[in-house]
Amino acid sequence: MVMTARRAARAPGTGRRRHRGFIAAAVVLAGLGSAALLRPNDPAASAEVAVVGRGTVEDTVTALGKIQPRAYVDVGAQVSGQLTRLHVAVGQMVREGDLLAEIDPALQQAKVEAGRAERARLTALLAEQRARADFAEAQLSRQAALRRSGSGRGEAYDQARMEARIAAAQVEATQAQIRQTDSTLQADEAQLGYTRIYAPMSGTLIAVDARQGQTINSAYEAPVLMRIADLSAMTVWTQVSEADVTRLTDGMPLYFTTLGHPGRRWTASLQEILPAPPKPPASGNGGGSSPSGNGGAANSVVLYTALFEVANEQAELRPDMTAQVFFVAAAAKDAVTVPVAALTPVDEAVERHRVTLIGSGGVVETREVRVGVRDRFNAQILEGLAEGERIVVGWKTDDGRPPKIGFRL
């Protein structure tokens, strides 16, 4: 009885404590349930949002090019011999007509002297033959007079006429020999002049391949001794893929950068697109037909050559520099822009697209816009959006789709 009374005394308190715990747990669960029912997941929290801004959008064709002098000439040797004097060095400025180098003239000088002596001999021979021709003509005249008077013999007349004709023919032959000797002498004198090499144009010596004392052999082809280039203007030889060359037009604007001046842009206009790609180098040749040296194909991609010129008064551009060229097909400045990732095509023929916006109060809506110029990352908005609006560029879900919840909070 005592134990029963004690249990009966503890039971009411224990029951009250358990009742209060159940009530508290129910209140917490009810609160969580009402919050889940009244506040679904915010779609804006699952969206990657960008703000509509302003900027410049350019539709460009990119390509690589090589910078070369607009005008240059390879100076070679037209005669063989030892290079006795070299008057210039790499980097030196020269003017047209300046003496660049000298080749030993002994062999050519000997040929000229022999030619002059031969001409003198033929001139003396011609004088002798003319005298003989005059004598033969006089003899023919006397025999003709005797024949007319009837006292001369016919055989003597015929002999005189033959000798006169032979003498005249010998004079003509010697005159022809003199003309031939003059021609040979003129060529030998020219060869002698080629032993002194002069600058054919004004410019900068960008390469000197010869050394003083070197023996030059021009028997089969003219060896190149040096290159002179006018560096005041440069030509960029750009290699454009066959997929992009149809987008280029003569006169279109462009700009390019170089590795040595990454923060600077040079501007120019496209001047010419060569009608056919350059021929690839022959096997073992190691050279190409264009200054770029890339040939007409790289990794089975056909490349066409586009040319343009750029001023280089400060000599900042150097031969064989690599240029990253951007041909501007279209451009929009101070335009309303959005990321390309935010656009969903509706009618690409008229550049109609759809975007998703997140407005004030968490309202998610879609809107059609009209797009203008586009590049790889951004697009110009012609109508449908205003600067400062928030648009969705992606969703933070596994499949990249919007969450399956209501779009109005």
C-alpha positions as CSV (number, residue, x, y, z in Angstrom):
1,M,0.0,0.0,0.0
2,V,2.8,2.4,0.7
3,M,4.4,1.7,-2.7
4,T,1.1,2.3,-4.4
5,A,0.6,5.6,-2.7
6,R,4.1,6.8,-3.7
7,R,3.5,5.9,-7.3
8,A,0.2,7.6,-7.2
9,A,1.9,10.7,-5.8
10,R,4.5,10.8,-8.6
11,A,2.2,10.1,-11.5
12,P,0.4,13.4,-11.7
13,G,3.7,15.4,-11.9
14,T,5.2,13.2,-14.5
15,G,2.2,13.3,-16.7
16,R,2.1,17.1,-16.6
17,R,5.8,17.3,-17.7
18,R,5.3,15.0,-20.6
19,H,2.2,16.9,-21.6
20,R,4.1,20.1,-21.7
21,G,6.9,18.5,-23.9
22,F,4.3,17.2,-26.4
23,I,2.8,20.6,-26.6
24,A,6.1,22.3,-27.3
25,A,7.1,19.8,-29.9
26,A,3.8,20.3,-31.6
27,V,4.2,24.0,-31.7
28,V,7.7,23.7,-33.3
29,L,6.4,21.3,-35.9
30,A,3.4,23.5,-36.7
31,G,5.7,26.5,-37.1
32,L,8.0,24.7,-39.5
33,G,5.0,23.4,-41.5
34,S,3.4,26.8,-41.8
35,A,6.8,28.3,-42.9
36,A,7.2,25.6,-45.5
37,L,3.7,26.2,-46.8
38,L,3.9,30.0,-46.8
39,R,7.5,30.5,-47.9
40,P,8.5,28.1,-50.8
41,N,12.1,28.1,-52.1
42,D,13.1,31.4,-53.6
43,P,13.7,30.9,-57.4
44,A,16.1,33.9,-57.3
45,A,18.3,32.0,-54.9
46,S,18.7,29.2,-57.6
47,A,19.5,31.7,-60.4
48,E,22.8,33.0,-61.7
49,V,21.9,36.7,-62.2
50,A,23.6,39.3,-64.3
51,V,22.7,43.0,-64.6
52,V,22.0,44.6,-67.9
53,G,24.7,47.1,-68.6
54,R,26.3,49.2,-71.3
55,G,29.4,48.8,-73.4
56,T,30.9,48.1,-76.8
57,V,30.2,45.0,-78.7
58,E,32.3,44.0,-81.7
59,D,31.6,41.2,-84.2
60,T,35.2,40.3,-85.3
61,V,37.1,37.7,-87.3
62,T,40.4,36.9,-85.6
63,A,43.5,35.7,-87.3
64,L,47.3,35.6,-86.9
65,G,49.7,37.5,-89.2
66,K,53.3,38.2,-89.8
67,I,54.6,41.8,-90.0
68,Q,56.9,42.4,-93.0
69,P,58.4,45.6,-94.5
70,R,56.2,47.1,-97.3
71,A,59.2,47.5,-99.6
72,Y,62.4,45.6,-99.4
73,V,65.1,44.2,-101.8
74,D,67.6,41.4,-101.5
75,V,71.0,42.6,-102.7
76,G,73.0,40.0,-104.5
77,A,76.2,39.5,-106.4
78,Q,76.2,39.3,-110.2
79,V,79.9,38.3,-110.6
80,S,82.1,35.7,-108.9
81,G,85.2,36.6,-106.9
82,Q,86.4,37.3,-103.4
83,L,84.5,39.9,-101.4
84,T,87.4,42.3,-100.6
85,R,85.5,45.1,-98.9
86,L,82.2,45.3,-97.0
87,H,81.3,48.9,-96.2
88,V,78.0,48.4,-94.2
89,A,76.7,46.5,-91.1
90,V,73.3,45.3,-89.9
91,G,71.0,48.1,-88.8
92,Q,72.8,50.8,-90.8
93,M,70.7,53.3,-92.8
94,V,71.8,53.6,-96.4
95,R,70.7,55.8,-99.3
96,E,70.1,54.8,-102.9
97,G,73.5,54.7,-104.7
98,D,75.6,54.2,-101.6
99,L,78.6,51.8,-102.0
100,L,77.9,48.6,-100.1
101,A,80.6,46.1,-101.0
102,E,83.4,45.4,-103.4
103,I,84.4,42.2,-105.2
104,D,88.0,41.5,-106.5
105,P,87.8,43.0,-110.0
106,A,91.0,41.4,-111.4
107,L,89.3,38.7,-113.6
108,Q,86.7,41.2,-115.0
109,Q,89.3,43.8,-115.6
110,A,91.4,41.4,-117.6
111,K,88.4,40.5,-119.8
112,V,87.7,44.2,-120.5
113,E,91.4,44.8,-121.5
114,A,91.3,41.8,-123.8
115,G,88.1,43.1,-125.4
116,R,89.5,46.5,-125.9
117,A,92.7,45.1,-127.5
118,E,90.6,42.9,-129.9
119,R,88.5,45.9,-130.9
120,A,91.7,47.9,-131.7
121,R,93.0,45.0,-133.8
122,L,89.7,44.8,-135.8
123,T,89.7,48.6,-136.3
124,A,93.2,48.4,-137.9
125,L,92.1,45.5,-140.0
126,L,89.1,47.4,-141.1
127,A,91.3,50.3,-142.3
128,E,93.5,47.9,-144.3
129,Q,90.5,46.2,-145.9
130,R,88.9,49.5,-146.8
131,A,92.2,50.5,-148.5
132,R,92.1,47.2,-150.5
133,A,88.5,47.8,-151.3
134,D,89.3,51.3,-152.7
135,F,92.1,49.9,-154.8
136,A,89.9,47.1,-156.1
137,E,87.2,49.7,-157.1
138,A,89.8,51.7,-158.9
139,Q,91.0,48.7,-160.8
140,L,87.4,47.8,-161.7
141,S,86.9,51.4,-163.0
142,R,90.0,51.2,-165.3
143,Q,89.0,47.8,-166.7
144,A,85.5,49.1,-167.4
145,A,86.9,52.1,-169.3
146,L,89.2,49.8,-171.4
147,R,86.3,47.5,-172.2
148,R,84.2,50.4,-173.4
149,S,87.0,51.6,-175.7
150,G,87.4,48.1,-177.1
151,S,91.0,47.7,-176.1
152,G,90.5,45.8,-172.8
153,R,90.1,42.1,-172.3
154,G,87.0,40.6,-170.9
155,E,88.8,38.3,-168.6
156,A,90.7,41.2,-166.9
157,Y,87.4,43.1,-166.4
158,D,85.8,40.0,-164.7
159,Q,88.9,39.5,-162.5
160,A,88.8,43.2,-161.3
161,R,85.0,43.0,-160.6
162,M,85.5,39.9,-158.5
163,E,88.3,41.4,-156.4
164,A,86.3,44.5,-155.8
165,R,83.3,42.5,-154.5
166,I,85.6,40.4,-152.3
167,A,87.2,43.5,-150.8
168,A,83.8,45.0,-150.0
169,A,82.6,41.8,-148.4
170,Q,85.7,41.7,-146.2
171,V,85.0,45.2,-145.1
172,E,81.4,44.3,-144.1
173,A,82.7,41.1,-142.2
174,T,85.2,43.1,-140.2
175,Q,82.6,45.7,-139.4
176,A,80.3,42.9,-138.1
177,Q,83.2,41.6,-136.0
178,I,83.7,45.0,-134.5
179,R,80.0,45.2,-133.5
180,Q,80.3,41.8,-131.9
181,T,83.4,42.8,-130.0
182,D,81.7,46.0,-128.9
183,S,78.8,44.0,-127.5
184,T,81.1,41.6,-125.7
185,L,83.2,44.5,-124.4
186,Q,80.0,46.2,-123.2
187,A,79.0,43.1,-121.2
188,D,82.5,42.8,-119.8
189,E,82.5,46.4,-118.7
190,A,79.2,45.9,-117.1
191,Q,80.6,42.8,-115.2
192,L,83.5,44.9,-114.1
193,G,81.0,47.5,-112.8
194,Y,79.2,44.7,-110.9
195,T,82.3,44.2,-108.7
196,R,81.2,47.4,-106.9
197,I,77.8,46.8,-105.3
198,Y,75.6,49.9,-104.7
199,A,72.3,50.3,-102.8
200,P,69.3,50.0,-105.1
201,M,67.0,51.8,-102.7
202,S,67.1,53.8,-99.5
203,G,66.3,52.0,-96.2
204,T,67.7,50.0,-93.3
205,L,70.0,47.0,-93.6
206,I,68.0,44.3,-91.8
207,A,70.3,41.4,-92.7
208,V,73.9,41.0,-93.9
209,D,74.7,37.4,-94.9
210,A,78.1,38.0,-96.4
211,R,81.5,38.3,-94.8
212,Q,84.5,40.2,-95.9
213,G,87.0,37.8,-97.5
214,Q,84.3,35.4,-98.5
215,T,84.4,33.9,-102.0
216,I,81.3,34.6,-104.0
217,N,80.1,32.1,-106.7
218,S,77.4,33.4,-109.0
219,A,77.8,30.8,-111.7
220,Y,74.3,29.3,-111.2
221,E,72.4,31.9,-109.2
222,A,73.0,35.3,-107.7
223,P,73.9,34.8,-104.0
224,V,72.1,37.2,-101.6
225,L,74.5,39.3,-99.7
226,M,72.2,41.5,-97.7
227,R,68.6,42.8,-97.5
228,I,67.6,46.5,-97.4
229,A,64.1,47.4,-96.2
230,D,62.0,50.5,-95.9
231,L,60.7,50.3,-92.3
232,S,58.6,53.5,-92.4
233,A,55.5,51.4,-93.5
234,M,54.8,47.7,-92.8
235,T,52.6,45.1,-94.5
236,V,50.8,42.5,-92.3
237,W,50.4,39.1,-94.0
238,T,47.4,37.6,-92.2
239,Q,46.3,33.9,-92.5
240,V,42.5,33.6,-92.5
241,S,40.7,30.3,-92.4
242,E,38.4,29.3,-95.2
243,A,35.5,29.4,-92.8
244,D,36.1,33.1,-92.1
245,V,37.5,34.5,-95.3
246,T,34.0,34.9,-96.8
247,R,33.2,37.4,-94.1
248,L,36.0,39.8,-95.1
249,T,35.6,42.6,-97.5
250,D,38.1,45.1,-99.0
251,G,38.2,48.3,-96.9
252,M,36.7,46.8,-93.7
253,P,38.2,48.3,-90.5
254,L,40.5,46.2,-88.3
255,Y,43.0,46.5,-85.5
256,F,45.8,44.3,-84.2
257,T,48.1,43.8,-81.3
258,T,51.6,42.4,-80.8
259,L,53.2,40.4,-78.1
260,G,55.7,43.2,-77.5
261,H,53.0,45.9,-77.1
262,P,50.1,44.1,-75.5
263,G,48.3,47.2,-74.4
264,R,48.4,49.0,-77.7
265,R,46.2,48.7,-80.8
266,W,47.2,49.5,-84.3
267,T,44.3,50.4,-86.6
268,A,44.1,49.9,-90.4
269,S,41.9,48.8,-93.2
270,L,41.9,45.6,-95.2
271,Q,43.5,46.2,-98.6
272,E,43.6,42.9,-100.4
273,I,42.7,39.2,-100.2
274,L,44.8,37.1,-102.4
275,P,42.6,34.9,-104.7
276,A,44.3,31.6,-103.8
277,P,46.1,30.2,-100.8
278,P,49.9,30.2,-101.0
279,K,51.4,26.9,-102.2
280,P,52.7,24.7,-99.5
281,P,56.5,24.2,-99.4
282,A,57.8,21.3,-101.5
283,S,59.2,18.2,-99.7
284,G,62.5,19.0,-98.2
285,N,62.4,22.6,-99.4
286,G,61.7,24.1,-96.1
287,G,60.4,27.4,-97.5
288,G,57.0,28.8,-98.5
289,S,55.8,31.3,-101.1
290,S,54.6,33.9,-98.6
291,P,56.5,35.8,-96.0
292,S,54.5,34.1,-93.3
293,G,56.0,30.8,-94.2
294,N,52.9,28.9,-93.2
295,G,52.0,27.6,-96.6
296,G,48.4,27.2,-97.7
297,A,47.2,24.8,-95.1
298,A,47.8,24.1,-91.4
299,N,46.4,20.9,-89.9
300,S,44.2,20.4,-93.0
301,V,42.7,23.9,-92.6
302,V,43.0,26.0,-95.8
303,L,44.3,29.5,-95.1
304,Y,44.0,32.5,-97.3
305,T,46.2,35.6,-97.2
306,A,44.8,39.0,-96.3
307,L,47.1,42.0,-96.6
308,F,47.0,45.5,-95.2
309,E,49.5,48.2,-94.5
310,V,50.2,50.2,-91.4
311,A,52.4,53.3,-90.8
312,N,55.6,52.7,-88.7
313,E,57.2,56.1,-88.3
314,Q,58.4,55.4,-84.8
315,A,59.9,52.0,-85.9
316,E,58.0,50.2,-83.1
317,L,57.0,47.4,-85.5
318,R,59.8,45.0,-86.6
319,P,60.0,42.4,-89.4
320,D,58.6,39.0,-88.5
321,M,56.6,40.1,-85.5
322,T,53.4,38.2,-84.8
323,A,50.2,40.2,-85.0
324,Q,46.9,39.2,-83.5
325,V,44.5,40.7,-86.0
326,F,40.8,41.5,-85.5
327,F,38.7,42.2,-88.6
328,V,35.7,44.2,-87.4
329,A,32.6,43.0,-89.3
330,A,30.2,45.1,-87.1
331,A,30.4,47.2,-84.0
332,A,28.1,48.9,-81.5
333,K,29.4,51.5,-79.0
334,D,27.6,52.5,-75.8
335,A,25.0,49.8,-76.4
336,V,22.8,48.0,-73.9
337,T,24.4,44.7,-73.5
338,V,23.7,41.3,-72.0
339,P,25.6,38.0,-71.8
340,V,25.0,35.7,-74.7
341,A,24.3,32.9,-72.2
342,A,21.1,34.7,-71.2
343,L,19.5,34.5,-74.7
344,T,17.2,31.8,-75.8
345,P,16.5,31.9,-79.6
346,V,12.9,32.5,-80.7
347,D,13.4,33.5,-84.3
348,E,17.0,33.9,-85.4
349,A,16.0,35.2,-88.8
350,V,14.9,38.5,-87.2
351,E,17.2,38.2,-84.2
352,R,14.3,37.6,-81.7
353,H,15.3,36.0,-78.5
354,R,13.8,35.3,-75.0
355,V,15.3,36.3,-71.7
356,T,14.3,35.5,-68.1
357,L,14.2,38.5,-65.7
358,I,13.9,38.7,-61.9
359,G,12.0,41.8,-61.0
360,S,11.3,43.7,-57.8
361,G,9.6,41.6,-55.2
362,G,11.1,38.4,-56.6
363,V,8.9,38.2,-59.7
364,V,10.4,35.9,-62.3
365,E,9.2,36.6,-65.9
366,T,10.2,36.0,-69.5
367,R,10.4,38.7,-72.2
368,E,11.2,38.8,-75.9
369,V,14.1,41.0,-77.0
370,R,15.6,42.0,-80.3
371,V,19.4,41.5,-80.6
372,G,21.9,43.5,-82.7
373,V,25.6,43.0,-82.8
374,R,27.0,40.0,-81.0
375,D,30.4,38.7,-80.1
376,R,31.4,35.5,-78.3
377,F,30.3,36.7,-74.9
378,N,28.0,39.7,-75.1
379,A,25.1,40.9,-77.3
380,Q,23.6,44.3,-78.1
381,I,20.0,44.7,-77.1
382,L,18.0,46.9,-79.5
383,E,14.7,46.6,-77.7
384,G,13.1,44.8,-74.8
385,L,15.5,45.5,-71.9
386,A,16.7,48.5,-70.0
387,E,20.0,49.2,-68.3
388,G,20.0,48.0,-64.7
389,E,17.5,45.1,-65.0
390,R,18.4,41.7,-63.7
391,I,18.4,38.8,-66.0
392,V,19.1,35.1,-65.5
393,V,22.1,33.6,-67.2
394,G,21.8,30.1,-65.7
395,W,20.3,28.0,-62.8
396,K,22.2,26.5,-59.9
397,T,20.7,23.0,-60.4
398,D,22.2,19.8,-61.6
399,D,20.5,20.0,-65.0
400,G,20.6,23.7,-65.4
401,R,16.8,24.0,-65.5
402,P,14.6,26.4,-63.4
403,P,13.4,25.0,-60.1
404,K,9.9,23.4,-60.3
405,I,8.1,26.0,-58.1
406,G,5.8,28.9,-58.6
407,F,7.4,32.0,-60.2
408,R,5.6,34.6,-58.0
409,L,6.5,34.8,-54.3
